[in-house]
Amino acid sequence: MKPSLQAELDHALTAAVEEMRLAVGQLMDALTSERSALETADVDTLNRAGASKHELMLRLEQLDSERVQLSQGAPEASRTLAPKWQEVLQSLRACQQLNQRNGHLVGQRLQQVRKA
């Protein structure tokens, strides 16, 4: 493979992982906003947070697909990016926990409404 093409693949993979890192941060913000909206019963903010969460999840799926494809053509860059990728995975796990807590809160609210 030509060095210039390899450099482009390496750069594209680095950019995809960095975009994922940023998107995960935005997802965490959306989940935090969602939690706050659930606690204060702010329907408008809850709707915005839910829409943002959905868009970010779609974006993360797209970026992950790109990352997987690019990793095949850029194995050295993939190894170099492994620590950043682990950070992304760790942040995704934190997002999953936030989402589960938010879901638990929704469940509690539903039970309260049913009892009322």
Secondary structure, 3 states (H helix, E strand, C coil): CCHHHHHHHHHHHHHHHHHHHHHHHHHHHHHHHHHHHHHHCCHHHHHHHHHHHHHHHHHHHHHHHHHHHHHHHCHHHHHHCHHHHHHHHHHHHHHHHHHHHHHHHHHHHHHHHHHC
